[in-house]
Each structure stands twice: as structure tokens, then as C-alpha cells.
């Protein structure tokens, strides 16, 4: 896996945290949100760049598929099941992300 795209709703806490920690681990990572009010809303450019898309919740996968249809038809999209109950760089969020990401990075 070379390009990891992390997606949540507003690109405020969960996906930017994942982007930061996986960049620090040497991965090429970006983050985006599905909401028009996101700090960075997911774009065609993000989707084309990504080798794998990691979404925090099932609703994010549904939105990505609805927004980009054929563009994501052959993309791997993994639902991490990370609830929206953390702040940016919360140590509990970092632990949770590392646990749920482990199977995908081996």
C-alpha cells in the first residue's frame, strides 16, 4: 500500500489524526471529509490518488460510493468502525486507529 486516504465526516479529528500518525510511520497519507463543511472535502483528485481508502464509519463508505460511483468501483474501501467520540490526536484515538489498522498493514 502506498497511498492511504482516511475519510470521516468533517475532516476535523479522526481522519486528520490517522493521516498524521501514518505519515509519521512513513506512509503516504491524506485525509478528507464527506461533508461540504469539512476542512478538506474529499475530491476526485483524492480518490484517484488513493490506493486504499479507509473510512471511519459505514456511512462514510456509502457517501464515498454515492459521490464517486464508478471511480471507486475497483478501489479497496475499508470501514474501520471508529466512532466520532475523540478529539484530534487523542491518545485513545491513536491506540484505536493503530489497533484497527494493524490487519491492513501486515
N, CA, C and O atoms as a MOPAC input file, in Angstrom:
PM7 MOZYME 1SCF
protein

 N      0.84900 1    -1.18300 1     0.00000 1
 C      0.00000 1     0.00000 1     0.00000 1
 C      0.88600 1     1.23400 1     0.00000 1
 O      1.75300 1     1.39300 1     0.85900 1
 N      0.66000 1     2.09000 1    -0.96000 1
 C      1.46200 1     3.29700 1    -0.93900 1
 C      0.67400 1     4.54000 1    -0.54600 1
 O      1.13800 1     5.30900 1     0.29600 1
 N     -0.48200 1     4.76000 1    -1.11800 1
 C     -1.24900 1     5.96900 1    -0.83600 1
 C     -2.50700 1     5.63700 1    -0.03600 1
 O     -3.42400 1     4.98600 1    -0.53700 1
 N     -2.53300 1     6.09600 1     1.21500 1
 C     -3.64600 1     5.81800 1     2.12000 1
 C     -4.49500 1     7.07100 1     2.27700 1
 O     -3.98700 1     8.13000 1     2.64600 1
 N     -5.78100 1     6.95200 1     1.99700 1
 C     -6.71200 1     8.06000 1     2.17700 1
 C     -7.63800 1     7.72400 1     3.34100 1
 O     -8.31200 1     6.69400 1     3.32600 1
 N     -7.66800 1     8.58800 1     4.34300 1
 C     -8.53000 1     8.41100 1     5.51000 1
 C     -9.69000 1     9.39700 1     5.41400 1
 O     -9.49500 1    10.58100 1     5.14000 1
 N    -10.90900 1     8.88400 1     5.64600 1
 C    -12.10500 1     9.69900 1     5.46200 1
 C    -13.01600 1     9.62100 1     6.68100 1
 O    -13.30700 1     8.54400 1     7.20100 1
 N    -13.45800 1    10.80600 1     7.12400 1
 C    -14.50700 1    10.89300 1     8.14500 1
 C    -15.51100 1    11.94000 1     7.64900 1
 O    -15.56800 1    12.20900 1     6.45000 1
 N    -16.28900 1    12.52200 1     8.53200 1
 C    -17.31300 1    13.47600 1     8.08600 1
 C    -16.75800 1    14.86400 1     7.82100 1
 O    -16.87600 1    15.38600 1     6.71300 1
 N    -16.14700 1    15.46600 1     8.85200 1
 C    -15.75400 1    16.87900 1     8.74000 1
 C    -14.25000 1    17.07600 1     8.62000 1
 O    -13.77600 1    18.21100 1     8.58900 1
 N    -13.49400 1    15.98100 1     8.55200 1
 C    -12.04100 1    16.07000 1     8.41000 1
 C    -11.45900 1    16.96600 1     9.50700 1
 O    -10.61700 1    17.83200 1     9.26900 1
 N    -11.95800 1    16.70500 1    10.72700 1
 C    -11.57100 1    17.56800 1    11.84000 1
 C    -10.73900 1    16.81900 1    12.87000 1
 O     -9.72500 1    17.33600 1    13.34000 1
 N    -11.15500 1    15.60300 1    13.22700 1
 C    -10.47100 1    14.90000 1    14.30800 1
 C     -9.94400 1    13.53100 1    13.89900 1
 O     -8.74300 1    13.27600 1    13.98200 1
 N    -10.83500 1    12.65100 1    13.46100 1
 C    -10.42500 1    11.26300 1    13.21600 1
 C     -9.50700 1    11.11000 1    12.01500 1
 O     -8.39500 1    10.59700 1    12.14900 1
 N     -9.95500 1    11.54900 1    10.84200 1
 C     -9.12400 1    11.33400 1     9.65100 1
 C     -7.81900 1    12.14700 1     9.68000 1
 O     -6.79300 1    11.62800 1     9.23900 1
 N     -7.80400 1    13.39600 1    10.17800 1
 C     -6.51000 1    14.08600 1    10.27100 1
 C     -5.54300 1    13.42000 1    11.25000 1
 O     -4.33000 1    13.43800 1    11.04300 1
 N     -6.08800 1    12.83500 1    12.31500 1
 C     -5.23600 1    12.10000 1    13.25700 1
 C     -4.61700 1    10.89600 1    12.55900 1
 O     -3.41800 1    10.64800 1    12.68700 1
 N     -5.43400 1    10.14800 1    11.82000 1
 C     -4.92200 1     8.98100 1    11.09200 1
 C     -3.87100 1     9.41500 1    10.07100 1
 O     -2.82900 1     8.77300 1     9.94300 1
 N     -4.13800 1    10.49400 1     9.35100 1
 C     -3.17200 1    10.99900 1     8.37300 1
 C     -1.84200 1    11.30800 1     9.05400 1
 O     -0.78400 1    10.89600 1     8.57900 1
 N     -1.89900 1    12.02400 1    10.15200 1
 C     -0.67600 1    12.43100 1    10.85400 1
 C      0.10900 1    11.22800 1    11.36200 1
 O      1.32200 1    11.15800 1    11.16500 1
 N     -0.56600 1    10.27800 1    12.01300 1
 C      0.19600 1     9.16300 1    12.59400 1
 C      0.75900 1     8.23800 1    11.51400 1
 O      1.84000 1     7.67600 1    11.69200 1
 N      0.04900 1     8.07500 1    10.40700 1
 C      0.58300 1     7.18400 1     9.36600 1
 C      1.64000 1     7.87100 1     8.50500 1
 O      2.49800 1     7.19500 1     7.93800 1
 N      1.59600 1     9.18800 1     8.39600 1
 C      2.71100 1     9.90800 1     7.76000 1
 C      3.97100 1     9.74000 1     8.60800 1
 O      5.06400 1     9.52300 1     8.08600 1
 N      3.79300 1     9.84500 1     9.93400 1
 C      4.92600 1     9.68400 1    10.84600 1
 C      5.50400 1     8.27500 1    10.78800 1
 O      6.67500 1     8.07000 1    11.10700 1
 N      4.69100 1     7.30900 1    10.38400 1
 C      5.14700 1     5.91900 1    10.25000 1
 C      5.73600 1     5.64900 1     8.86400 1
 O      6.11300 1     4.51800 1     8.55700 1
 N      5.81300 1     6.68400 1     8.03100 1
 C      6.44900 1     6.54500 1     6.73000 1
 C      5.52600 1     6.26300 1     5.55800 1
 O      5.99400 1     5.99800 1     4.45100 1
 N      4.22200 1     6.31600 1     5.78600 1
 C      3.26000 1     6.09600 1     4.70300 1
 C      2.93500 1     7.41500 1     4.00800 1
 O      3.07900 1     8.49200 1     4.58800 1
 N      2.50100 1     7.31300 1     2.77400 1
 C      1.96300 1     8.45600 1     2.06200 1
 C      0.48000 1     8.49700 1     2.40900 1
 O     -0.27600 1     7.60800 1     2.01700 1
 N      0.06000 1     9.52700 1     3.14200 1
 C     -1.30800 1     9.55800 1     3.65800 1
 C     -1.94300 1    10.92500 1     3.45400 1
 O     -1.27300 1    11.95700 1     3.48400 1
 N     -3.25100 1    10.89900 1     3.24600 1
 C     -4.06700 1    12.11000 1     3.15500 1
 C     -5.33900 1    11.86400 1     3.94900 1
 O     -5.66600 1    10.72900 1     4.29500 1
 N     -6.04600 1    12.94700 1     4.23000 1
 C     -7.34800 1    12.81100 1     4.87200 1
 C     -8.33800 1    13.76300 1     4.22500 1
 O     -7.96400 1    14.76900 1     3.62300 1
 N     -9.60100 1    13.42100 1     4.36300 1
 C    -10.67300 1    14.22700 1     3.78100 1
 C    -11.97400 1    13.93400 1     4.51200 1
 O    -12.08200 1    12.96200 1     5.25900 1
 N    -12.95300 1    14.78800 1     4.28200 1
 C    -14.27100 1    14.59900 1     4.87900 1
 C    -15.33700 1    14.50000 1     3.80900 1
 O    -15.16000 1    14.98100 1     2.69000 1
 N    -16.44600 1    13.87100 1     4.16500 1
 C    -17.54500 1    13.71100 1     3.21900 1
 C    -18.51000 1    14.89600 1     3.24100 1
 O    -19.30300 1    15.06500 1     2.31500 1
 N    -18.44900 1    15.70800 1     4.28200 1
 C    -19.34500 1    16.85300 1     4.41400 1
 C    -18.85500 1    18.03600 1     3.58400 1
 O    -17.64900 1    18.25100 1     3.46100 1
 N    -19.78900 1    18.80500 1     3.01200 1
 C    -19.37900 1    20.03700 1     2.32600 1
 C    -18.72400 1    21.02800 1     3.29200 1
 O    -18.00000 1    21.92800 1     2.86700 1
 N    -18.98200 1    20.85700 1     4.59500 1
 C    -18.39900 1    21.73800 1     5.61500 1
 C    -17.07400 1    21.21200 1     6.15900 1
 O    -16.53500 1    21.76800 1     7.11600 1
 N    -16.54700 1    20.15300 1     5.56300 1
 C    -15.28200 1    19.57000 1     6.01600 1
 C    -14.13200 1    20.54400 1     5.79100 1
 O    -14.17800 1    21.38400 1     4.89200 1
 N    -13.09300 1    20.41600 1     6.63000 1
 C    -11.89800 1    21.24400 1     6.43500 1
 C    -11.32100 1    20.99900 1     5.04800 1
 O    -10.89600 1    21.93700 1     4.37300 1
 N    -11.30700 1    19.74700 1     4.62600 1
 C    -10.94800 1    19.38800 1     3.25100 1
 C    -11.96300 1    18.35100 1     2.79000 1
 O    -11.96200 1    17.22000 1     3.27800 1
 N    -12.81700 1    18.72300 1     1.86600 1
 C    -13.82800 1    17.79300 1     1.34400 1
 C    -13.17500 1    16.85100 1     0.33700 1
 O    -12.35200 1    17.26500 1    -0.47900 1
 N    -13.55200 1    15.59900 1     0.40900 1
 C    -12.99200 1    14.58900 1    -0.49300 1
 C    -13.25300 1    14.99300 1    -1.94600 1
 O    -14.33800 1    15.46100 1    -2.29100 1
 N    -12.24400 1    14.80400 1    -2.78000 1
 C    -12.33100 1    15.21800 1    -4.17700 1
 C    -11.97100 1    14.06600 1    -5.11100 1
 O    -11.45700 1    13.03400 1    -4.68000 1
 N    -12.24700 1    14.26000 1    -6.37700 1
 C    -11.86200 1    13.28900 1    -7.40300 1
 C    -10.34900 1    13.07200 1    -7.34400 1
 O     -9.87400 1    11.94200 1    -7.45800 1
 N     -9.61000 1    14.14200 1    -7.16900 1
 C     -8.15200 1    14.07000 1    -7.09200 1
 C     -7.70000 1    13.15600 1    -5.93300 1
 O     -6.77100 1    12.36500 1    -6.09000 1
 N     -8.36800 1    13.27500 1    -4.76800 1
 C     -8.03800 1    12.42500 1    -3.61600 1
 C     -8.30100 1    10.95600 1    -3.94000 1
 O     -7.47300 1    10.08800 1    -3.66100 1
 N     -9.45300 1    10.69300 1    -4.52400 1
 C     -9.84600 1     9.31500 1    -4.83200 1
 C     -8.90900 1     8.70900 1    -5.87200 1
 O     -8.49100 1     7.56000 1    -5.73500 1
 N     -8.58300 1     9.46500 1    -6.89600 1
 C     -7.66500 1     8.95600 1    -7.92000 1
 C     -6.28100 1     8.68400 1    -7.33300 1
 O     -5.62400 1     7.72000 1    -7.72600 1
 N     -5.83700 1     9.50800 1    -6.41200 1
 C     -4.52400 1     9.37500 1    -5.77000 1
 C     -4.44000 1     8.12800 1    -4.89500 1
 O     -3.39800 1     7.47600 1    -4.83000 1
 N     -5.53900 1     7.80500 1    -4.22800 1
 C     -5.54200 1     6.75100 1    -3.20200 1
 C     -5.41300 1     5.35000 1    -3.79000 1
 O     -6.06000 1     5.00800 1    -4.78000 1
 N     -4.55400 1     4.54500 1    -3.14800 1
 C     -4.50900 1     3.11300 1    -3.44500 1
 C     -5.56000 1     2.39300 1    -2.60900 1
 O     -6.19700 1     1.44500 1    -3.06700 1
 N     -5.72900 1     2.86200 1    -1.37200 1
 C     -6.70600 1     2.28400 1    -0.45100 1
 C     -7.38100 1     3.42700 1     0.29400 1
 O     -6.74000 1     4.40200 1     0.68800 1
 N     -8.69000 1     3.28500 1     0.47700 1
 C     -9.46600 1     4.28400 1     1.21500 1
 C     -9.93600 1     3.64700 1     2.51900 1
 O    -10.54000 1     2.57500 1     2.52200 1
 N     -9.64800 1     4.32700 1     3.62100 1
 C    -10.09300 1     3.88300 1     4.93800 1
 C    -11.11200 1     4.88800 1     5.45000 1
 O    -10.81000 1     6.07000 1     5.61200 1
 N    -12.32500 1     4.40400 1     5.70400 1
 C    -13.37900 1     5.27800 1     6.21400 1
 C    -13.63300 1     4.93700 1     7.67900 1
 O    -13.45600 1     3.79400 1     8.10000 1
 N    -14.04400 1     5.92600 1     8.43800 1
 C    -14.22900 1     5.72200 1     9.87200 1
 C    -15.51800 1     4.97000 1    10.19000 1
 O    -15.57000 1     4.20700 1    11.15500 1
 N    -16.56100 1     5.18400 1     9.38000 1
 C    -17.84800 1     4.53700 1     9.62500 1
 C    -18.46500 1     4.09000 1     8.30100 1
 O    -18.09800 1     4.57600 1     7.23200 1
 N    -19.40000 1     3.16400 1     8.39500 1
 C    -20.09700 1     2.63100 1     7.22100 1
 C    -20.76000 1     3.75600 1     6.41300 1
 O    -20.77300 1     3.71500 1     5.18300 1
 N    -21.31100 1     4.76100 1     7.11400 1
 C    -21.97500 1     5.86500 1     6.41000 1
 C    -20.99600 1     6.61000 1     5.50200 1
 O    -21.39200 1     7.13700 1     4.46200 1
 N    -19.72200 1     6.65500 1     5.89000 1
 C    -18.72500 1     7.33000 1     5.05600 1
 C    -18.47100 1     6.52900 1     3.77900 1
 O    -18.30000 1     7.10400 1     2.70400 1
 N    -18.44700 1     5.21800 1     3.90000 1
 C    -18.28600 1     4.38400 1     2.70600 1
 C    -19.46500 1     4.60700 1     1.76200 1
 O    -19.28500 1     4.78200 1     0.55700 1
 N    -20.66600 1     4.59800 1     2.32000 1
 C    -21.86000 1     4.81200 1     1.49800 1
 C    -21.80900 1     6.15800 1     0.78200 1
 O    -22.18000 1     6.25900 1    -0.38800 1
 N    -21.34700 1     7.19100 1     1.48800 1
 C    -21.26800 1     8.52600 1     0.87600 1
 C    -20.20500 1     8.56100 1    -0.22100 1
 O    -20.42700 1     9.13900 1    -1.28500 1
 N    -19.04900 1     7.94200 1     0.03600 1
 C    -17.97800 1     7.91800 1    -0.97100 1
 C    -18.45700 1     7.20600 1    -2.23200 1
 O    -18.22700 1     7.67900 1    -3.34500 1
 N    -19.11900 1     6.07600 1    -2.05400 1
 C    -19.63200 1     5.32400 1    -3.20800 1
 C    -20.69700 1     6.14700 1    -3.94300 1
 O    -20.72000 1     6.17900 1    -5.17300 1
 N    -21.57400 1     6.80900 1    -3.18700 1
 C    -22.61900 1     7.63100 1    -3.81400 1
 C    -22.02100 1     8.82500 1    -4.55500 1
 O    -22.50700 1     9.20200 1    -5.62100 1
 N    -20.97500 1     9.41600 1    -3.99700 1
 C    -20.36700 1    10.60800 1    -4.59600 1
 C    -19.50900 1    10.28200 1    -5.82200 1
 O    -19.46300 1    11.05800 1    -6.77500 1
 N    -18.82900 1     9.12800 1    -5.79200 1
 C    -17.81900 1     8.86500 1    -6.81400 1
 C    -18.09600 1     7.64400 1    -7.67700 1
 O    -17.35800 1     7.39100 1    -8.62900 1
 N    -19.13200 1     6.88800 1    -7.37100 1
 C    -19.59100 1     5.77800 1    -8.20100 1
 C    -18.51000 1     4.95400 1    -8.86500 1
 O    -17.76000 1     4.23700 1    -8.20200 1
 N    -18.43600 1     5.06300 1   -10.18400 1
 C    -17.50000 1     4.24900 1   -10.97500 1
 C    -16.04100 1     4.49000 1   -10.60800 1
 O    -15.20800 1     3.59800 1   -10.76500 1
 N    -15.73000 1     5.66800 1   -10.12900 1
 C    -14.34900 1     5.99900 1    -9.78200 1
 C    -13.83500 1     5.12100 1    -8.63100 1
 O    -12.63800 1     4.85100 1    -8.53500 1
 N    -14.74500 1     4.68600 1    -7.76800 1
 C    -14.33500 1     3.83800 1    -6.63600 1
 C    -14.71000 1     2.37400 1    -6.83400 1
 O    -14.52100 1     1.54900 1    -5.94000 1
 N    -15.23400 1     2.06300 1    -7.99800 1
 C    -15.69800 1     0.70200 1    -8.27800 1
 C    -14.63100 1    -0.35900 1    -7.99700 1
 O    -14.94900 1    -1.43800 1    -7.49700 1
 N    -13.38800 1    -0.06400 1    -8.30900 1
 C    -12.31300 1    -1.04300 1    -8.12000 1
 C    -11.33100 1    -0.63900 1    -7.02200 1
 O    -10.24000 1    -1.19900 1    -6.92100 1
 N    -11.71700 1     0.31900 1    -6.21400 1
 C    -10.87600 1     0.75200 1    -5.08900 1
 C    -11.21300 1    -0.08900 1    -3.86000 1
 O    -12.36600 1    -0.45600 1    -3.63500 1
 N    -10.19100 1    -0.38200 1    -3.08000 1
 C    -10.43600 1    -1.03800 1    -1.80000 1
 C    -10.86900 1     0.04100 1    -0.81400 1
 O    -10.16500 1     1.02800 1    -0.60000 1
 N    -12.04000 1    -0.16800 1    -0.21900 1
 C    -12.55300 1     0.75200 1     0.80000 1
 C    -12.80600 1    -0.07300 1     2.06000 1
 O    -13.62700 1    -0.99100 1     2.05300 1
 N    -12.10300 1     0.25400 1     3.13300 1
 C    -12.23600 1    -0.47500 1     4.38600 1
 C    -12.90300 1     0.40700 1     5.43500 1
 O    -12.53000 1     1.56600 1     5.61500 1
 N    -13.89700 1    -0.15800 1     6.12600 1
 C    -14.59200 1     0.53900 1     7.20700 1
 C    -13.86400 1     0.19600 1     8.50700 1
 O    -13.76800 1    -0.97500 1     8.87500 1
 N    -13.35200 1     1.21100 1     9.20000 1
 C    -12.57900 1     0.98900 1    10.41400 1
 C    -13.42800 1     0.95700 1    11.68900 1
 O    -12.93700 1     0.54100 1    12.73900 1
 N    -14.67800 1     1.38500 1    11.61700 1
 C    -15.56200 1     1.42000 1    12.79100 1
 C    -14.94600 1     2.21800 1    13.94100 1
 O    -14.82300 1     1.72800 1    15.06300 1
 N    -14.56900 1     3.44200 1    13.63900 1
 C    -14.04200 1     4.35300 1    14.66100 1
 C    -15.12600 1     5.38700 1    14.94800 1
 O    -15.42100 1     6.22900 1    14.10000 1
 N    -15.72500 1     5.32500 1    16.15000 1
 C    -16.82500 1     6.24200 1    16.45900 1
 C    -16.34400 1     7.69100 1    16.59300 1
 O    -15.16800 1     7.95700 1    16.84200 1
 N    -17.28200 1     8.60300 1    16.42200 1
 C    -16.97800 1    10.03500 1    16.49400 1
 C    -17.04900 1    10.49100 1    17.95000 1
 O    -17.96300 1    11.21400 1    18.34700 1
 N    -16.06500 1    10.05300 1    18.73300 1
 C    -16.06300 1    10.42100 1    20.15400 1
 C    -14.66800 1    10.81700 1    20.63400 1
 O    -14.36500 1    10.72900 1    21.82400 1
 N    -13.84500 1    11.24200 1    19.72300 1
 C    -12.47200 1    11.61200 1    20.05500 1
 C    -12.14800 1    13.00300 1    19.53000 1
 O    -12.83400 1    13.53000 1    18.65500 1
 N    -11.09500 1    13.58300 1    20.07900 1
 C    -10.53900 1    14.84200 1    19.59400 1
 C     -9.27700 1    14.54500 1    18.79400 1
 O     -8.77100 1    13.42300 1    18.82200 1
 N     -8.76900 1    15.54400 1    18.08200 1
 C     -7.54800 1    15.39700 1    17.28700 1
 C     -6.37800 1    14.95400 1    18.17100 1
 O     -6.09700 1    15.56000 1    19.20600 1
 N     -5.71300 1    13.89600 1    17.74400 1
 C     -4.53500 1    13.33200 1    18.40800 1
 C     -4.80500 1    12.83800 1    19.83500 1
 O     -3.88600 1    12.74500 1    20.64800 1
 N     -6.05900 1    12.52600 1    20.12900 1
 C     -6.41800 1    11.91900 1    21.41400 1
 C     -5.65700 1    10.59700 1    21.52500 1
 O     -5.73400 1     9.77700 1    20.61000 1
 N     -4.92500 1    10.36600 1    22.61900 1
 C     -4.17300 1     9.11300 1    22.75700 1
 C     -5.04700 1     7.85900 1    22.60300 1
 O     -4.58600 1     6.84400 1    22.08100 1
 N     -6.30800 1     7.92900 1    23.05700 1
 C     -7.21100 1     6.78800 1    22.89500 1
 C     -7.56000 1     6.57000 1    21.41900 1
 O     -7.68800 1     5.43200 1    20.96700 1
 N     -7.71100 1     7.66100 1    20.67800 1
 C     -7.97400 1     7.56100 1    19.23600 1
 C     -6.77200 1     6.95500 1    18.52600 1
 O     -6.93300 1     6.09100 1    17.66400 1
 N     -5.57800 1     7.39500 1    18.87800 1
 C     -4.36200 1     6.85100 1    18.26200 1
 C     -4.27000 1     5.35200 1    18.51400 1
 O     -3.99900 1     4.58400 1    17.59100 1
 N     -4.49200 1     4.93200 1    19.75400 1
 C     -4.46700 1     3.49500 1    20.08500 1
 C     -5.50700 1     2.73300 1    19.28100 1
 O     -5.22600 1     1.66200 1    18.74200 1
 N     -6.71200 1     3.29100 1    19.20400 1
 C     -7.79900 1     2.63300 1    18.47500 1
 C     -7.44900 1     2.49700 1    16.99000 1
 O     -7.62100 1     1.43100 1    16.40000 1
 N     -6.96100 1     3.57700 1    16.39900 1
 C     -6.58900 1     3.54200 1    14.98100 1
 C     -5.48700 1     2.51900 1    14.72600 1
 O     -5.55900 1     1.75800 1    13.76100 1
 N     -4.47700 1     2.49700 1    15.57900 1
 C     -3.38500 1     1.53800 1    15.39100 1
 C     -3.88700 1     0.10500 1    15.49000 1
 O     -3.43700 1    -0.76700 1    14.74700 1
 N     -4.82300 1    -0.14100 1    16.41300 1
 C     -5.38500 1    -1.48900 1    16.54800 1
 C     -6.17600 1    -1.90100 1    15.31100 1
 O     -5.98400 1    -3.00300 1    14.79600 1
 N     -7.05900 1    -1.03300 1    14.82900 1
 C     -7.91600 1    -1.41400 1    13.70800 1
 C     -7.16500 1    -1.41200 1    12.37200 1
 O     -7.57900 1    -2.08500 1    11.42800 1
 N     -6.08200 1    -0.67200 1    12.29100 1
 C     -5.29900 1    -0.62200 1    11.04600 1
 C     -4.32300 1    -1.79000 1    10.92300 1
 O     -3.91400 1    -2.13500 1     9.81500 1
 N     -3.94700 1    -2.39900 1    12.03500 1
 C     -2.92700 1    -3.44900 1    12.03400 1
 C     -3.14700 1    -4.54300 1    10.98800 1
 O     -2.20100 1    -4.89000 1    10.27900 1
 N     -4.36300 1    -5.10400 1    10.86100 1
 C     -4.56000 1    -6.16400 1     9.86700 1
 C     -4.31200 1    -5.72300 1     8.42600 1
 O     -3.97200 1    -6.54800 1     7.57800 1
 N     -4.47700 1    -4.44000 1     8.14100 1
 C     -4.32200 1    -3.95600 1     6.77700 1
 C     -2.88200 1    -3.62500 1     6.42100 1
 O     -2.55700 1    -3.45900 1     5.24500 1
 N     -2.02100 1    -3.52800 1     7.41700 1
 C     -0.65200 1    -3.09200 1     7.18300 1
 C      0.34400 1    -4.22100 1     7.21500 1
 O      1.53200 1    -3.99900 1     6.97800 1
 N     -0.10100 1    -5.42400 1     7.50100 1
 C      0.82200 1    -6.58300 1     7.52500 1
 C      1.14900 1    -7.07100 1     6.12700 1
 O      1.90500 1    -8.02900 1     5.96900 1

